[in-house]
Amino acid sequence: MTEKHNMIILLGILAIVLPVVAGVFVWKRFDQIFLKTAEVKSNEDLPIYLKKLAAVSLTTGFLLFVCFQLLFIFGDQL
C-alpha cells in the first residue's frame, strides 16, 4: 500500500471515531448544557430523554456527514 492509501484509511477511521466521541460528549454533558435549572434528571423523564437522544443523533449524524464529505473532497488530493 502506498502512503496515500494509508492516509485515506487513517482519515476514514478518524471520520468514524470523531462523531462517536462527540455523541458521547453530548450525551454526558446534556444535563449541564441544556438543563441548568431543571431539577429532573434527563434519563427519568421521557420527553427530555427523547430530546437528549435527538441531540445526540443530530450531532453524530451531522459530524459523520461532514467528516466523510471532507474525506471524499480531500481524499483525491492526497
trRosetta pair geometry for C-beta under 8 A, 3 or more apart (Angstrom, degrees):
i j d omega theta_ij theta_ji phi_ij phi_ji
1 5 4.4 -108 -170 77 103 135
1 6 5.9 118 127 -51 121 85
2 5 5.2 102 55 7 71 97
2 6 7.3 -132 102 -2 41 90
3 6 5.5 -55 -148 38 38 114
3 7 6.2 38 155 -21 69 105
4 7 5.9 -57 -150 35 29 109
4 8 6.5 26 154 -17 64 107
4 78 5.0 142 -139 118 84 102
5 8 5.7 -54 -147 37 33 110
5 9 6.3 34 154 -19 66 106
6 9 5.7 -55 -149 36 31 111
6 10 6.3 29 154 -16 65 107
7 10 5.7 -54 -146 39 32 110
7 11 6.2 30 156 -16 66 108
7 78 5.2 -159 90 -168 138 148
8 11 5.8 -55 -144 41 30 109
8 12 6.2 36 153 -23 63 107
8 71 7.3 100 -151 -170 75 99
8 75 5.2 68 -118 -141 107 105
8 78 6.4 -171 -59 54 87 153
9 12 5.6 -54 -148 34 30 114
9 13 6.5 31 153 -18 63 103
10 13 5.8 -51 -149 35 32 111
10 14 6.4 32 151 -17 64 107
11 14 5.4 -53 -146 40 35 114
11 15 6.2 40 152 -25 66 104
11 71 5.2 158 133 -118 116 100
11 74 7.8 -133 -162 88 163 110
11 75 7.0 -162 80 -88 145 92
12 15 5.4 -50 -144 33 32 114
12 16 6.7 27 154 -15 62 103
12 71 6.1 94 -84 -150 64 151
13 16 5.9 -59 -155 36 33 107
13 17 6.1 21 155 -13 69 113
14 17 5.8 -59 -134 43 31 104
14 18 5.8 37 167 -28 68 109
14 67 7.3 -150 114 -162 77 128
15 18 6.5 -38 -128 28 21 112
15 19 7.6 16 169 -6 50 104
15 64 7.3 88 163 -141 85 54
15 67 3.6 159 -141 145 85 119
15 68 5.4 111 174 -69 141 62
15 70 7.6 -173 -102 64 117 97
15 71 5.2 -42 -60 -43 152 137
16 19 7.1 -70 -166 37 27 99
16 20 6.8 18 151 -13 63 115
16 64 7.7 35 -114 -120 47 91
16 67 7.8 -162 -42 111 32 147
17 20 5.7 -65 -153 40 36 112
17 21 6.1 34 155 -20 73 108
18 21 5.9 -56 -145 37 29 109
18 22 6.3 27 157 -17 64 108
18 63 6.2 -134 116 164 97 126
18 67 5.9 155 61 -89 129 147
19 22 5.5 -55 -143 40 34 113
19 23 6.2 38 156 -23 67 104
19 59 7.5 162 -156 131 81 72
19 60 4.6 97 167 -150 105 64
19 61 7.7 117 -163 -35 139 14
19 63 3.7 166 -99 94 93 116
19 64 4.6 -19 -41 -56 170 74
19 67 6.5 -123 -35 2 106 139
20 23 5.7 -52 -148 35 30 113
20 24 6.6 30 153 -17 63 103
20 60 6.9 51 -86 -130 39 112
21 24 5.8 -52 -149 36 32 110
21 25 6.4 35 151 -21 64 106
22 25 5.5 -53 -148 36 33 115
22 26 6.4 32 154 -18 66 103
22 59 5.6 -141 132 153 109 114
22 60 6.7 168 83 -88 98 61
22 63 5.4 114 50 -29 152 168
23 26 5.8 -52 -145 37 32 108
23 27 6.3 35 154 -22 64 106
23 56 4.8 76 -157 -167 88 90
23 57 7.9 56 -128 -72 118 26
23 59 5.7 161 -92 91 66 109
23 60 3.9 15 -72 -70 125 113
23 63 8.0 -140 -42 38 86 134
24 27 5.6 -53 -147 35 32 114
24 28 6.3 23 158 -13 66 108
25 28 6.1 -61 -146 41 27 103
25 29 5.9 -3 166 7 66 118
26 29 6.3 -71 -132 54 24 92
26 30 6.0 54 162 -66 64 89
26 33 7.9 -50 -144 22 66 151
26 55 5.7 -151 165 130 128 103
26 56 5.1 172 93 -97 120 70
26 59 4.9 142 -28 26 160 166
27 30 6.1 -25 -149 -19 22 116
27 52 6.9 82 -129 170 62 105
27 56 5.1 34 -68 -94 88 134
29 32 5.1 -60 -164 47 71 111
29 33 5.3 63 139 -23 93 109
30 33 6.0 -64 -141 42 26 104
30 34 5.8 -25 -179 26 68 113
30 35 7.2 41 135 5 73 105
30 42 5.9 -13 105 -16 121 174
30 52 4.7 72 169 -129 166 101
30 55 6.3 136 -116 74 115 146
30 56 7.6 -58 -67 -52 130 96
31 34 7.2 -71 -120 55 16 77
31 35 4.8 -49 -150 54 57 117
31 41 7.1 -26 -107 -143 137 61
31 42 5.4 -137 -79 -13 92 119
32 35 7.7 -7 -32 57 12 74
32 36 7.1 43 -170 -90 40 72
33 36 7.8 -73 142 -52 10 89
34 51 7.5 -148 136 129 158 125
34 55 7.5 -135 -31 -69 151 163
35 38 4.1 -60 -165 38 97 120
35 40 7.6 -98 -163 67 138 71
35 42 6.3 -160 -14 -62 155 103
35 48 7.0 46 -80 -154 135 132
38 48 7.6 163 150 -109 166 149
40 44 6.4 -128 -179 72 90 109
40 45 5.0 41 150 -28 136 136
40 48 6.7 155 104 4 117 159
41 44 4.7 71 71 8 96 110
41 45 7.3 154 77 -1 50 91
42 45 6.7 -73 -142 46 31 92
42 48 4.6 -124 -135 134 70 113
42 49 5.8 135 160 -82 73 57
42 51 7.9 -104 -149 67 111 95
42 52 4.9 92 167 -49 135 144
43 49 5.9 79 -124 -100 34 109
43 52 7.9 -57 -72 49 60 161
44 49 7.8 172 40 -53 20 116
45 48 4.4 49 86 25 109 112
45 49 6.3 174 83 -19 51 90
46 49 5.4 -57 -140 37 29 115
46 50 6.3 29 161 -19 66 104
47 50 5.8 -54 -148 35 31 110
47 51 6.6 32 152 -18 63 104
48 51 5.5 -51 -149 36 36 113
48 52 6.3 40 150 -22 65 103
49 52 5.5 -52 -150 35 32 114
49 53 6.4 32 151 -18 65 105
50 53 5.5 -50 -144 38 34 113
50 54 6.2 37 153 -20 65 104
51 54 5.6 -52 -145 37 32 112
51 55 6.3 35 154 -22 65 103
52 55 5.8 -52 -148 33 30 111
52 56 6.5 26 154 -14 63 106
53 56 5.9 -56 -148 38 31 109
53 57 6.2 30 154 -19 65 110
54 57 5.6 -56 -143 39 31 111
54 58 6.1 28 160 -17 66 108
55 58 6.0 -56 -144 39 26 108
55 59 6.2 26 157 -18 62 110
56 59 5.8 -57 -145 38 28 110
56 60 6.1 21 160 -13 65 112
57 60 6.0 -59 -142 42 25 106
57 61 5.9 21 162 -15 64 114
58 61 5.9 -57 -137 42 25 108
58 62 5.9 25 164 -18 63 111
59 62 6.1 -59 -144 38 22 107
59 63 6.3 14 161 -11 61 112
60 63 6.1 -62 -145 42 26 106
60 64 6.2 30 156 -22 64 108
61 64 5.7 -53 -146 35 29 113
61 65 6.4 30 156 -19 63 106
62 65 5.8 -56 -151 36 30 112
62 66 6.3 24 155 -14 66 108
63 66 5.7 -54 -140 41 33 108
63 67 5.9 32 161 -19 68 109
64 67 6.0 -57 -141 38 24 108
64 68 6.2 13 165 -9 62 112
65 68 6.4 -67 -147 42 22 101
65 69 6.2 22 157 -19 62 111
66 69 5.8 -57 -146 37 28 111
66 70 6.3 26 157 -16 65 107
67 70 5.9 -57 -150 38 29 109
67 71 6.3 32 151 -22 64 107
68 71 5.2 -47 -143 35 37 117
68 72 6.3 36 157 -17 66 102
69 72 5.9 -56 -148 38 30 106
69 73 6.2 28 154 -18 65 109
70 73 5.7 -55 -141 39 31 110
70 74 5.9 -1 171 9 69 113
71 74 6.7 -68 -132 53 20 87
71 75 5.3 37 164 -45 62 115
72 75 5.6 -39 -124 21 22 120
72 76 7.7 25 170 -20 50 96
73 76 7.3 -75 173 23 25 100
73 77 7.9 -2 139 -2 60 113
74 77 5.3 -60 -156 40 55 112
74 78 6.8 69 148 -41 76 92
75 78 6.0 -40 -155 8 36 115
